[in-house]
């Protein structure tokens, strides 16, 4: 899978994601952007929230559980513009058993985006000089 970010102007970037998806990323006005889209660090929080939500719903479906409405709230704390911590709160329906709630909470900590943020994924950076 490939993702390409291309600068449009200022901090505004268009990001193409393999599979035909495009998103706009920008920085808030307070740091020189135009706030035309979420910042990269806000996208990380959005990725975490959506990954946890979808994964819990997929897990529940495999188990044959009807879990109804699920909400995942991610609160991000920043230090020097970088995320320092993510606090994830699961809002699950009242009708679930304690065992179901516990299993969904465990599943929430084992998902791909959570693992990336926990430092379990290798990231390498290289450069190439090319004419664009």
C-alpha positions in Angstrom: 0.0 0.0 0.0 1.3 3.4 -0.9 0.5 6.9 0.4 1.8 10.1 -1.2 1.6 13.6 0.2 2.0 16.5 -2.2 2.4 20.1 -1.1 -0.2 22.4 -2.6 0.6 25.7 -0.8 1.9 26.6 2.6 1.3 23.7 4.9 -1.6 22.4 2.8 -1.0 19.0 1.4 -3.1 16.6 -0.7 -2.6 13.1 0.4 -3.4 10.2 -2.0 -4.0 6.9 -0.5 -3.8 3.8 -2.7 -7.2 2.6 -3.5 -8.5 5.9 -4.8 -8.8 7.9 -1.6 -7.7 11.5 -1.2 -7.6 13.7 1.9 -6.4 17.2 2.6 -4.0 17.8 5.5 -3.1 21.2 6.8 -2.0 22.9 10.0 -4.1 25.2 12.2 -4.0 29.0 11.6 -2.2 29.4 15.0 0.9 27.7 13.5 0.8 29.2 10.0 -1.6 26.9 8.2 -5.1 27.7 6.8 -6.9 24.9 8.8 -8.3 23.5 5.5 -8.0 20.0 6.9 -6.9 18.2 10.0 -3.2 18.3 11.0 -1.1 15.1 10.7 -1.2 14.6 14.5 -5.0 15.0 14.5 -5.2 12.4 11.8 -3.2 10.0 14.1 -5.8 10.5 16.8 -8.6 10.0 14.3 -6.8 6.8 13.0 -6.6 5.5 16.5 -10.2 6.2 17.3 -11.5 4.7 14.1 -9.2 1.7 14.2 -10.4 0.8 17.7 -14.1 1.3 16.9 -14.0 -0.7 13.7 -12.0 -3.5 15.3 -14.3 -3.8 18.2 -17.3 -4.0 15.9 -15.6 -6.6 13.7 -14.7 -8.7 16.8 -18.3 -8.4 18.1 -19.7 -9.5 14.7 -17.4 -12.6 14.6 -18.6 -13.5 18.1 -22.2 -13.0 17.1 -22.7 -10.2 19.5 -25.2 -7.4 18.7 -23.4 -4.4 20.4 -25.3 -1.5 18.9 -23.9 2.0 19.2 -20.2 2.2 20.0 -18.2 5.4 20.5 -14.4 5.7 20.9 -13.2 9.0 22.3 -9.4 9.8 22.0 -8.0 12.7 24.0 -4.5 13.8 22.9 -2.0 15.6 25.1 0.7 17.6 23.3 4.2 18.8 24.3 6.1 21.0 21.8 3.5 20.3 19.1 4.0 16.5 19.3 1.5 14.1 20.8 2.8 12.9 24.2 -0.1 10.7 25.2 -3.4 9.3 23.9 -6.2 8.6 26.4 -8.8 6.3 24.8 -12.3 6.0 26.3 -14.7 3.3 25.1 -18.4 4.1 25.3 -20.2 0.8 25.1 -23.9 0.0 25.3 -25.3 -0.8 28.8 -26.7 -4.2 27.7 -23.3 -5.8 27.3 -22.1 -8.4 29.9 -19.0 -7.6 32.0 -17.1 -10.4 30.1 -18.0 -8.8 26.7 -16.9 -5.3 27.9 -13.6 -6.8 29.2 -13.0 -8.6 25.9 -13.7 -5.5 23.8 -11.4 -3.5 26.0 -8.5 -6.0 25.6 -9.1 -6.1 21.8 -8.9 -2.2 21.8 -5.3 -2.4 23.0 -4.1 -4.9 20.3 -5.0 -3.1 17.1 -2.7 -2.0 14.4 -2.7 1.8 15.1 -2.4 1.2 18.8 0.6 -1.0 18.1 2.2 1.7 15.9 1.8 4.3 18.6 3.2 1.9 21.2 6.4 1.7 19.2 6.0 -1.7 17.8 6.5 -0.7 14.2 9.7 0.2 12.4 9.8 3.4 10.4 12.7 4.2 8.0 13.2 7.5 6.2 15.3 7.9 3.0 15.6 10.6 0.5 15.8 10.7 -3.3 16.5 13.7 -5.5 13.9 13.8 -8.2 12.5 16.4 -10.5 8.8 16.8 -9.7 
